């Protein structure tokens, strides 16, 4: 059985009335230890005029991204 985690973000502007948004992201624990990957995201936006916009995204084959940097100090002026 897969382990899952869900986050919800609810925003209303101006506070308590008006336009609001709900964004939900479902995460799934990857087979690699310590990795939580997004599985699905759904969004809903409702305006004060009554217009509703909805969208859903599904994710597959999520891979870890890595990067490294090297800081090179500037050369002293001549």
Residue pairs with C-beta under 8 A, 6 or more apart in sequence:
2 28
2 29
3 28
3 29
4 26
4 27
4 28
4 29
4 39
5 26
5 27
5 28
5 29
5 36
6 24
6 25
6 26
6 27
7 24
7 25
7 27
8 22
8 23
8 24
9 21
9 22
9 23
9 24
10 20
10 21
10 22
11 20
11 21
12 18
12 19
12 20
13 19
13 20
17 48
18 48
19 45
19 46
19 47
19 48
20 45
20 46
21 43
21 44
21 45
21 46
22 43
22 44
23 41
23 42
23 43
23 44
24 41
24 42
24 43
25 38
25 40
25 41
26 38
26 39
26 40
26 41
27 36
27 37
27 38
27 39
28 36
28 37
28 38
28 39
29 35
29 36
29 37
30 36
30 37
30 62
32 64
35 64
37 59
37 62
38 59
38 62
39 58
39 59
40 56
40 57
40 58
40 59
41 56
41 57
41 59
42 54
42 55
42 56
42 57
43 53
43 54
43 55
43 56
44 52
44 53
44 54
45 52
45 53
45 54
46 52
